[in-house]
Amino acid sequence: MARVIALAGTLSHDEDVLAALHLIHTMASFAENFADLRQAQGRIHQARAAREAAARLRAWTPPNAAPAVTGQRDAVFAQVPPADRGGLRR
């Protein structure tokens, strides 16, 4: 894109055309950078959720007694707060 703008300005020998094409190129670069910023802002929620999940995993302490094999799922399920069960109902 930059080469096309430079070539058009050089071939026309008109400083106004060159300035206008330079402005268009600068505005296009700004738009691309702005789009990258918006994309990064959309990912911040994923990063925060991952950090919160990691903090919860680090803070988790195993129960004192190991649950029986048959009741293992129920024991683990009971430790998860209702808001974190992902819509699973008992």
C-alpha positions, 0 to 999 in steps of 0.5 A, spaced: 500 500 500 505 504 501 509 503 495 502 504 491 501 511 494 508 513 493 508 511 486 502 515 485 505 521 488 511 521 484 508 519 478 503 525 478 508 530 481 503 533 485 504 535 492 497 535 494 495 528 491 501 526 495 499 529 501 492 526 500 494 519 499 499 520 505 493 522 509 489 516 507 495 511 508 496 514 515 488 513 516 488 506 514 494 505 519 490 508 524 484 504 523 488 497 523 491 499 530 484 501 532 482 494 530 487 490 533 486 494 540 479 492 540 480 485 539 485 485 544 480 488 549 475 483 547 480 478 550 481 481 556 475 477 559 478 471 557 484 472 561 481 475 567 477 468 567 483 464 567 486 468 572 480 467 577 480 459 575 488 459 576 487 462 583 481 458 585 485 452 583 491 454 587 487 455 593 483 449 593 485 444 599 484 436 598 479 433 603 482 430 609 479 423 608 479 420 601 472 419 598 470 412 597 470 410 589 463 410 589 462 416 592 467 420 589 463 424 584 458 426 589 464 428 594 467 432 589 461 435 586 459 437 593 465 441 594 463 446 588 459 452 589 452 452 586 454 458 581 460 454 578 457 448 576 455 450 569 448 449 570 448 442 572 443 440 577 442 435 582 
